């Protein structure tokens, strides 16, 4: 029995797909690289933007005839769209067999087996937290936590791994569906996280990315003992084999001085901080229900740069949010110029039915204006990124070699999109931009080498020529050229 998983959306979805694949492989399934050779096709979905949902429904439509011609085949839809739409998925695509929310993925093997045996549609979604406000324990319990199976072969690279430290979100930003789709905030016990990190290290993992919807909000209380993210980072720092740790995504108000000092002082913690600002105007931030002001965010930026040497900050921004004026948009431009982000993920506002923004505000910014503002903000960020990268010229940096570049194997920069909540509507398109920069910078003698890619501790992409045997190792590389999204180097040894 063969299966194929297609994933859209954020880093949470990427991890969920890995964990789903591990369950299936353990149950005897074989993972395939294409749908046509599979008996089970799984779509792991996103609901953050309308484009992501329509992309999935279009893909499901193309599988209708495939399923009709392949008796016994199963189509499963999992993830945030499955949780949000529930039985609507069956209505729009009656040939779908399984719908499973992100809080129920430990039941995937069970539900697929039932669908194959009975021919009946199966659904497992968590309790809607807004319909059952009076039963918070019932809601929390329905977003099931489980001990995940971690298999090296399910990861894109055996030496890198994502590790979830918390589930759900309680911030309730007005534009966001995550608190509904992924449920209430729940933090995993630190002993479980450390045990999983040790298991990953034993599998050869040297770099960990700690995941949470607002990862720096992590807080676990057991008796008199309280564990926050700084203490958790200290525990992981002690695990032999782990060389680098970073965490995404952070919420601005929970970025404490204690956490910044841990990032500075712990040998494994890297100076890369993804802290979405979303906007540069206080009025818009209030409509978005973000719990800070622009002034407070600027103070955070100042504290990061003052505390963490060589810090690289990245951000998310929404342009064209309900009622956004030209003056308000220009304040976002001003914030980008002030903060000098390494890069920003920029999105055009997409109304999501049912959330607070859709109920209370009109999506009144024309699409043409959204697109113009998107491009203008991208141009500002690109210029800042280019200037920041030029500062690396002549420096020797340590990189973790990830393998052949996009030009060689279609792999470069795909992971960049996983470290922020982005889809095809976001900019910059780093996969395309890095590939273009790498191709444009190809030297005449490059044919004697394989073009490799790796990342610095501050998460900058470095392209250089070398042997594929360097994949998974740490190497010193001297930077000889720079583009907005890519550094180009030569092995220093």
Secondary structure as GFF3:
##gff-version 3
##sequence-region A 1 493
A	DSSP	beta_strand	2	7	.	.	.	ID=ss1
A	DSSP	alpha_helix	11	26	.	.	.	ID=ss2
A	DSSP	beta_strand	30	31	.	.	.	ID=ss3
A	DSSP	beta_strand	40	45	.	.	.	ID=ss4
A	DSSP	alpha_helix	50	62	.	.	.	ID=ss5
A	DSSP	alpha_helix	64	68	.	.	.	ID=ss6
A	DSSP	beta_strand	74	79	.	.	.	ID=ss7
A	DSSP	alpha_helix	80	85	.	.	.	ID=ss8
A	DSSP	alpha_helix	88	92	.	.	.	ID=ss9
A	DSSP	beta_strand	98	100	.	.	.	ID=ss10
A	DSSP	three_ten_helix	102	107	.	.	.	ID=ss11
A	DSSP	alpha_helix	108	118	.	.	.	ID=ss12
A	DSSP	beta_strand	122	124	.	.	.	ID=ss13
A	DSSP	alpha_helix	136	142	.	.	.	ID=ss14
A	DSSP	three_ten_helix	152	154	.	.	.	ID=ss15
A	DSSP	beta_strand	160	164	.	.	.	ID=ss16
A	DSSP	beta_strand	166	167	.	.	.	ID=ss17
A	DSSP	alpha_helix	178	181	.	.	.	ID=ss18
A	DSSP	beta_strand	186	187	.	.	.	ID=ss19
A	DSSP	alpha_helix	190	202	.	.	.	ID=ss20
A	DSSP	beta_strand	207	211	.	.	.	ID=ss21
A	DSSP	three_ten_helix	215	217	.	.	.	ID=ss22
A	DSSP	beta_strand	219	222	.	.	.	ID=ss23
A	DSSP	beta_strand	225	228	.	.	.	ID=ss24
A	DSSP	alpha_helix	229	237	.	.	.	ID=ss25
A	DSSP	beta_strand	244	248	.	.	.	ID=ss26
A	DSSP	three_ten_helix	252	254	.	.	.	ID=ss27
A	DSSP	alpha_helix	257	265	.	.	.	ID=ss28
A	DSSP	beta_strand	272	274	.	.	.	ID=ss29
A	DSSP	alpha_helix	282	288	.	.	.	ID=ss30
A	DSSP	alpha_helix	294	307	.	.	.	ID=ss31
A	DSSP	beta_strand	312	319	.	.	.	ID=ss32
A	DSSP	alpha_helix	326	339	.	.	.	ID=ss33
A	DSSP	beta_strand	343	348	.	.	.	ID=ss34
A	DSSP	alpha_helix	356	360	.	.	.	ID=ss35
A	DSSP	alpha_helix	367	390	.	.	.	ID=ss36
A	DSSP	beta_strand	396	404	.	.	.	ID=ss37
A	DSSP	alpha_helix	406	409	.	.	.	ID=ss38
A	DSSP	alpha_helix	414	418	.	.	.	ID=ss39
A	DSSP	alpha_helix	430	440	.	.	.	ID=ss40
A	DSSP	three_ten_helix	446	448	.	.	.	ID=ss41
A	DSSP	beta_strand	450	455	.	.	.	ID=ss42
A	DSSP	beta_strand	461	466	.	.	.	ID=ss43
A	DSSP	three_ten_helix	468	470	.	.	.	ID=ss44
A	DSSP	beta_strand	474	482	.	.	.	ID=ss45
A	DSSP	beta_strand	487	491	.	.	.	ID=ss46
###
